[in-house]
Amino acid sequence: MPAVYSMLVSLLDAAGHASSSLGYIRDSPETVWALASLSLFIDTFIYMLTVSMLPEILQDTMGASESANGVVTAMFGVGAVLGCFVSGILSDRIRERRGLQMISSLIYSVSGIVFYFSRHYYQILLFRLIDGIASGVACTLLYASIGDVYPANLLAFKVAIVYFCNNIAYTIGPICGQRLFDLAGVKGPAALVIALGLLKLVALFVFSNDSLAIRSAVRSHAYVSAADDSTFSKSHESVASMSIPKLIMQPPVIISTLSIVTSIGIQCMLEGLVPLHLVDKLNHDQDNGITFVILGLVFTLMVPIVGKGTDSLIEWRGEAMRYYAMMFGAVATVFSVLLMALANSYAVMMVGYAFFAVADLCMFIPAQSAYGDFVNGANTDSMARGYSISVFAWALGAISLPPIGTALYSR
């Protein structure tokens, strides 16, 4: 009996220690950051997983026209805009992040189920619409969660690492999707989409509390220093709420939104124009995707450096440095695009493209972190609304600028 009693006591002690450790993990800002990185990885991976196979499904299997590909992409954009604005308004109003993120995880799985049973064009449209809604909700709330728990001089690096995970998913997603499609048809990638949605749901349920609850604990226990506290808000609770129209009229939000539209828009535009330029001007028709592999490597390597550099500049000279970084990125983007356009060899053009990647990050990373800093500094209960604007800016740039660039190039 004493031996059994000792064993039970040991088991209870171990359970208590495990519970205490899990509680620390669930209440940690670093866990919010890690789960945000996982969330954006899953979001981008699911999107890219199906990109490479959709033309084959639509044209070869379903007999749809090539224009159907653009409609499918547009449906994703419609869903993303709907998801970002609804979740942004609802999350701030009901003071909830984690529960809505868990719902978005289920929506991913629902989209996977629709994709699994897709036999017709309208089902592919429905899949992309549902996937877009899940993406809009997830992206809005993952960035809002980071903004909830980190001050201004830490936000850029945190956002940069999240974007780093996005770049990895962007690179490996199409490869994994095509392999699964070759092995099992539509059912292979669809099953993985379902599984990833459930994985994110379990991770959020087990490992994290709501970021707003963690935010209150962070402030109460002086997680930030006195110097940081002025950027993280002096009171323990936000005292006002801004509507989306009112938010978007604030100068920091306007500047950051324009910066994101420009950054993402030019990036997406060049993705379509660079292959044409390589063939038309440089007679480089044996690329095999190496150009975008190089670009992806530059993005992946430089994004943490740009994030850390932005935070260091803000800590050194104040919040105004965020906007100087965006200005530098804009000017550098102009010079890099000119270098690409005037290049007379593939090597020179790739130098310009690599320089563009760095310049693009200098616009995007400071802008993406600016929303959280503005909301914290203004002491307003509108974090999710702010990041819904950033997600909309991302979608607007990706949808609007590429057709304009293609039309101008073909003249």
C-alpha positions in Angstrom: 0.0 0.0 0.0 2.7 2.6 0.8 4.2 1.9 -2.6 0.9 2.4 -4.4 0.3 5.6 -2.4 3.8 6.9 -3.3 3.1 6.1 -7.0 -0.2 8.0 -6.9 1.4 11.0 -5.3 4.2 10.9 -7.9 1.6 10.8 -10.7 -0.4 13.7 -9.2 2.8 15.7 -8.8 3.7 15.0 -12.4 0.2 15.9 -13.6 0.3 19.1 -11.6 3.7 20.0 -13.0 2.5 19.3 -16.6 -0.6 21.4 -16.0 1.5 24.2 -14.7 3.8 24.0 -17.7 0.9 23.9 -20.1 -0.6 26.9 -18.3 2.6 28.9 -18.8 2.7 28.0 -22.5 -1.0 28.9 -22.9 -0.5 32.3 -21.3 2.8 33.2 -23.1 2.9 35.9 -25.8 5.5 33.7 -27.5 2.9 31.1 -28.0 0.6 33.6 -29.7 3.5 34.4 -32.0 4.3 30.8 -32.7 0.6 29.9 -33.4 0.3 33.0 -35.7 3.3 31.8 -37.6 1.8 28.3 -37.9 -1.6 29.8 -38.9 -0.1 31.8 -41.8 2.0 28.8 -42.9 -1.1 26.7 -43.1 -3.1 29.4 -44.8 -0.5 30.0 -47.5 0.3 26.3 -47.8 -3.4 25.4 -48.4 -3.7 28.1 -51.1 -0.5 27.1 -52.9 -1.2 23.4 -52.5 -4.0 23.6 -55.0 -2.6 26.3 -57.3 -0.5 24.1 -59.6 -3.2 21.5 -60.1 -6.2 23.7 -60.7 -5.6 24.4 -64.4 -5.3 20.6 -65.0 -8.5 20.0 -63.1 -10.4 22.8 -64.7 -9.3 22.4 -68.3 -8.4 18.7 -68.7 -10.9 17.1 -66.3 -13.9 19.6 -66.3 -13.5 21.1 -69.8 -13.6 24.7 -68.5 -12.2 27.5 -70.5 -8.9 29.2 -69.5 -10.8 32.3 -68.3 -12.3 30.0 -65.6 -8.9 30.1 -63.8 -9.2 33.9 -63.2 -12.8 33.5 -61.9 -11.6 30.9 -59.4 -8.9 33.2 -58.2 -11.4 36.1 -58.0 -13.7 33.9 -55.8 -10.9 33.5 -53.3 -10.4 37.3 -53.2 -14.2 37.8 -52.7 -14.1 35.3 -49.8 -11.0 36.8 -48.2 -12.5 40.4 -48.3 -15.8 39.1 -46.8 -13.9 37.1 -44.1 -11.5 39.9 -43.1 -14.1 42.6 -42.6 -16.7 40.4 -40.8 -14.1 38.9 -38.5 -12.5 42.2 -37.8 -15.7 43.9 -36.8 -17.0 40.9 -34.9 -13.8 40.2 -33.0 -13.4 43.7 -31.6 -17.1 43.8 -30.8 -17.3 40.6 -28.8 -13.7 40.8 -27.5 -12.7 37.4 -28.9 -9.8 36.2 -31.0 -9.2 32.5 -30.3 -12.7 31.3 -30.8 -13.0 32.9 -34.2 -9.6 31.5 -35.2 -10.9 28.1 -34.3 -13.9 28.6 -36.4 -11.7 29.6 -39.3 -9.8 26.3 -38.8 -13.1 24.4 -39.2 -13.9 26.5 -42.3 -10.6 25.3 -43.8 -11.7 21.7 -43.2 -15.1 22.4 -44.7 -13.4 23.8 -47.8 -11.3 20.6 -48.0 -14.4 18.5 -47.8 -16.0 20.4 -50.7 -12.8 20.0 -52.7 -12.7 16.3 -51.9 -16.1 15.7 -53.5 -15.6 18.3 -56.4 -16.7 17.0 -59.7 -18.0 20.2 -61.3 -16.8 23.7 -61.9 -19.2 25.3 -59.5 -17.9 23.1 -56.7 -14.3 24.4 -57.4 -15.7 27.9 -57.2 -17.4 27.1 -53.9 -14.2 25.5 -52.5 -12.2 28.7 -53.4 -14.8 31.0 -51.9 -14.9 29.0 -48.6 -11.1 28.9 -48.5 -11.0 32.6 -49.1 -13.4 33.2 -46.2 -11.2 31.1 -43.9 -8.1 32.9 -45.1 -9.6 36.4 -44.5 -10.6 35.4 -40.9 -7.3 33.7 -40.1 -5.0 36.5 -41.5 -6.9 39.3 -39.8 -6.9 37.6 -36.4 -3.4 36.2 -36.4 -1.9 39.7 -37.0 -4.4 41.2 -34.5 -3.3 38.6 -31.9 0.4 39.6 -32.3 -0.6 43.3 -32.1 -2.4 42.5 -28.8 0.6 41.2 -27.0 3.7 43.0 -28.3 4.7 46.7 -28.2 5.9 48.8 -31.1 9.6 48.2 -30.9 9.0 44.4 -31.1 6.2 44.2 -33.6 8.2 44.4 -36.9 10.4 41.4 -36.1 7.4 39.3 -34.9 5.6 40.1 -38.1 8.7 39.4 -40.2 9.0 35.9 -38.8 5.3 35.2 -39.5 5.9 36.3 -43.0 9.0 34.1 -43.1 6.7 31.1 -42.6 4.5 32.4 -45.3 7.5 32.4 -47.7 8.3 28.8 -46.9 4.7 27.7 -47.5 4.7 29.7 -50.7 7.7 27.8 -51.9 6.9 24.2 -51.0 3.1 24.3 -51.3 2.9 23.8 -55.1 5.5 21.0 -55.0 3.6 19.0 -52.3 0.3 19.7 -54.0 1.4 18.4 -57.4 3.0 15.3 -55.9 -0.2 14.4 -53.9 -2.3 15.1 -57.0 -0.2 12.7 -59.1 -0.5 10.0 -56.4 -4.2 10.3 -55.5 -5.9 12.8 -57.7 -8.0 15.5 -56.1 -8.6 13.4 -52.9 -4.9 13.6 -51.9 -4.6 17.4 -51.6 -8.2 17.7 -50.3 -7.5 15.3 -47.5 -4.4 17.3 -46.5 -6.5 20.5 -46.4 -9.0 18.8 -44.1 -6.1 17.6 -41.9 -4.4 20.9 -41.7 -7.6 22.7 -40.7 -8.0 20.2 -37.8 -4.4 20.5 -36.8 -4.7 24.2 -36.4 -8.0 23.8 -34.4 -6.3 21.4 -32.0 -3.2 23.6 -31.6 -5.3 26.6 -30.8 -7.5 24.6 -28.4 -4.6 23.0 -26.5 -1.8 25.5 -26.5 -3.2 29.0 -26.4 -5.5 31.3 -24.5 -7.2 34.2 -26.1 -4.6 36.9 -27.0 -6.8 39.6 -25.3 -6.6 37.7 -22.0 -2.9 37.4 -22.4 -2.7 41.1 -23.2 -4.3 42.0 -19.9 -1.9 39.7 -18.1 1.0 41.2 -19.9 0.1 44.7 -18.9 -0.7 43.7 -15.3 2.6 42.0 -14.8 4.7 44.6 -16.5 5.8 42.4 -19.3 7.1 45.4 -21.1 9.5 48.0 -19.7 8.5 51.4 -18.7 10.0 52.7 -21.9 7.9 50.3 -24.0 4.7 50.9 -21.9 4.1 54.3 -23.6 3.9 52.5 -26.9 1.8 49.7 -25.5 -0.8 52.0 -23.9 -0.8 53.4 -20.4 -4.2 52.1 -19.3 -5.1 48.5 -18.7 -8.2 48.6 -20.9 -8.9 50.3 -24.2 -11.3 53.1 -23.8 -12.7 53.7 -27.2 -13.5 52.0 -30.5 -13.0 53.2 -34.0 -15.1 52.1 -37.0 -13.3 50.9 -40.1 -14.1 54.2 -42.1 -12.8 56.2 -39.2 -9.7 54.0 -38.8 -8.8 54.2 -42.5 -8.8 58.0 -42.3 -6.0 58.1 -39.8 -2.7 59.1 -41.4 -0.7 56.1 -40.1 -3.3 53.7 -41.4 -3.6 55.5 -44.8 0.2 55.4 -45.3 0.5 51.8 -44.3 -2.5 50.7 -46.4 -1.0 52.5 -49.5 2.4 50.9 -48.8 0.9 47.4 -48.6 -1.2 47.9 -51.8 1.9 49.1 -53.6 4.2 46.4 -52.2 2.0 43.4 -52.8 0.7 44.8 -56.1 4.1 45.4 -57.7 5.3 42.0 -56.4 2.3 40.2 -58.0 2.6 42.3 -61.2 6.3 41.3 -61.6 5.5 37.6 -61.1 3.5 37.8 -64.3 5.8 40.2 -66.3 9.3 38.8 -65.5 8.8 35.6 -67.4 7.6 37.6 -70.4 10.5 40.0 -70.1 13.0 37.1 -69.9 11.8 35.7 -73.2 11.0 38.9 -75.1 14.0 41.1 -74.2 16.7 38.7 -73.0 15.9 35.6 -75.0 16.1 33.5 -71.8 13.6 30.8 -72.4 15.1 27.9 -70.4 14.4 29.3 -66.9 12.6 26.3 -65.4 11.4 28.4 -62.5 15.0 29.2 -61.2 14.2 32.9 -61.3 11.5 32.6 -58.7 13.5 30.1 -56.6 16.2 32.8 -56.3 13.6 35.5 -55.5 12.1 33.2 -52.9 15.5 32.6 -51.3 16.1 36.3 -51.1 12.7 37.0 -49.5 13.2 34.1 -47.0 16.7 35.2 -46.0 16.1 38.9 -45.8 12.7 39.1 -44.0 14.0 38.5 -40.5 16.8 41.0 -41.1 14.4 43.7 -42.3 12.1 43.0 -39.3 14.9 43.2 -36.8 16.4 46.3 -38.5 13.0 48.1 -38.4 12.6 47.3 -34.6 16.1 48.6 -33.9 15.5 51.8 -35.8 12.3 52.4 -33.9 14.0 51.7 -30.6 16.9 54.0 -31.5 15.0 57.0 -33.0 11.3 56.5 -32.4 8.2 55.6 -34.3 8.9 58.0 -37.2 11.6 55.6 -38.4 8.9 53.1 -39.4 7.7 55.6 -42.1 11.3 56.5 -43.2 11.8 52.7 -43.7 8.7 52.6 -45.9 9.9 55.7 -47.8 13.3 54.1 -48.4 11.5 50.9 -49.7 9.4 52.9 -52.1 12.4 54.8 -53.6 14.5 51.6 -53.7 11.6 49.8 -55.5 11.6 52.4 -58.3 15.4 52.1 -58.8 15.3 48.3 -58.7 12.4 48.1 -61.3 14.4 50.5 -63.6 17.5 48.3 -63.2 15.4 45.3 -64.2 13.9 47.1 -67.2 17.2 48.4 -68.5 19.2 45.2 -67.9 20.9 43.8 -70.9 21.7 40.4 -69.3 20.0 37.8 -67.1 22.6 38.3 -64.3 22.0 42.1 -64.2 18.2 41.6 -64.2 18.5 39.1 -61.3 20.5 41.6 -59.3 17.7 44.1 -59.8 15.1 41.5 -58.9 17.0 40.6 -55.7 17.3 44.3 -54.8 13.5 44.6 -55.4 12.8 41.8 -52.9 14.7 43.7 -50.2 13.0 47.0 -51.1 9.6 45.4 -51.2 10.2 44.0 -47.7 11.2 47.5 -46.5 7.7 48.7 -47.5 5.7 45.7 -46.4 7.1 44.8 -42.9 7.0 48.2 -41.3 3.5 48.8 -42.8 2.1 45.5 -41.6 3.4 46.2 -38.0 2.2 49.8 -38.1 -1.5 48.9 -37.6 -0.9 47.2 -34.3 1.3 50.1 -33.1 -1.3 52.7 -34.0 -4.1 50.9 -32.3 -2.1 50.4 -29.1 -0.9 54.0 -29.1 -4.3 55.4 -29.7 -5.7 53.3 -26.9 -8.6 52.1 -29.0 -10.4 48.7 -29.1 -10.0 48.2 -32.8 -7.0 45.9 -33.4 -8.9 43.4 -35.5 -10.6 46.1 -37.5 -7.2 47.6 -38.2 -5.8 44.3 -39.5 -8.9 43.7 -41.6 -7.9 46.8 -43.5 -4.3 45.4 -44.0 -5.7 42.1 -45.3 -8.0 44.0 -47.7 -5.0 46.1 -48.8 -3.1 42.9 -49.6 -6.1 41.5 -51.6 -6.6 44.9 -53.4 -2.9 45.1 -54.5 -2.8 41.4 -55.6 -6.0 41.8 -57.7 -5.7 45.3 -59.1 -2.1 46.0 -60.2 -1.2 42.8 -62.2 -3.8 43.4 -64.9 -2.7 47.0 -65.2 0.9 46.0 -65.5 0.2 43.4 -68.1 -1.9 45.8 -70.2 0.9 48.4 -70.1 3.6 45.8 -71.0 1.7 44.5 -74.0 1.4 48.0 -75.6 
